[in-house]
């Protein structure tokens, strides 16, 4: 169990542990002091003058010119949480809800939001007790923050909404009673501070990045296994080639391929083909481009995780309360669109390698089965991969290119970053299936090639193949191959792909 004291920034390498509930959160003393100082400053401001502050003592959105009386300020904040909880669609998976909670705590901990310390402490308690609010994927425009999903995330603070706790879905009120927690009575600005933020987009983005990095390494290991089965050459991965086109991603990818193939005696029994098709030869150029996007995306998500993204923002040390637009998710929308496209390309090129493996080239039997005709072998899994890749191609249309005016024109440009984040999540899930199908074909081709050449691959690839064959046997004749596909997809989540590099 990792103990994480939230202060200036959550270290990047802790986010996966947070998503898996393998962490315990706490607020540092410095963070608690910042939160309390900001809250005290705001209360003093409200008591000392009658100035209108957006969302603190006014209505929201296009209702910003409606002044709210002091006695209604708490009700105003509770109303915004209830009225904005308008999510729909699939429920957000627990791993991402945990990240949302941690990121919301991080943002509030900087002391620019004017919230009560007890409110932030309750969010910490919800994470530590694994009391996970029921949040929905659809409803955010990615500007003015992730209003709808964050409203669902924060409803349990006031004893409303639903949570999943100890494996059971229940009204939040019931969970609070069983835990001995009283609902929070929201103070001025709190509802807005809780809802105005990018934690839905950011949580999805960080989770997507973690999964994408795994697929990046998986694509190399599976691609190398396919290369061996196809009787391809390691020559395109030679360091000299990449030294004269020194993109960091390309160099990284070529290095991974060299390491994966090091020591393979199967490389001593190459056929007469002068060159391999691009889906093998250009792995460094294609996979490497995905690596470049991964690095760029990580930088964006790291910065966003350590940012304050609600509105208005309070700066006690400078005696300022300022209304701005840090909740706008354009940078996250563009990043999610780009990451989704980059991961899609791992699937796009993977399907092409699968197609080559079943094509009957280089002494491999057609469809990777010895008695083809009577047996269809691996003919149709390629159909499935092609169908999936076609779907992900359509999903690569950028969400960030769209904007729809909302709130009577007050919110006249939105990022659609939430849609981009969810779409990227779906692309990743589908590309995992495509790589699992390639792995299934690669393992069959690998065994056939070893029979033909009598060689042995590298220790890494032999170990990977053995791990696969412990669960899925060689196919001598037709069987219900969808069962093998399902098992291969399951294995995708069980292998530590970063060990294969």
Secondary structure, DSSP 8 states (H G I E B T S, - for coil): -EEEEESS---GGGHHHHHTT-EEEEE-HHHHHHHHHHHHHHHHHHHH-----TTTSB-SGGGTT-B--GGGHHHHHHHHHHHH---EEEE--HHHHHHHHHHHHHHHTTS-S---HHHHHHHHHHHHTT-EE--EEE---SSSSSHHHHHHHHHGGGT-SEEEETTEEEEHHHHHHHHT-------TTHHHHHHSS-HHHHHHHHHHHHHHHHHHHHHHHHHHHHHHHHT--SGGG-HHHHHTS--HHHHHHHHHHHHHHTT-GGGGS--S-SS--HHHHTHHHHHHHHHHHHHHHHHHHHHHHTS---SSEEEGGGTEEE---TT--HHHHHHHHHHHHHHHHHHHHHHHHHHHHTTT-TT--GGG-TTBTTB-TTHHHHHHHHHHHHHHHHHTS-GGG----BGGGTB-----HHHHHHHHHHHHHHHHHHHHHHHHHHHHHHHHHHHHH-----HHHHHHHHHHHTTS---SS---HHHHHHHHHHHHTTS-GGG--
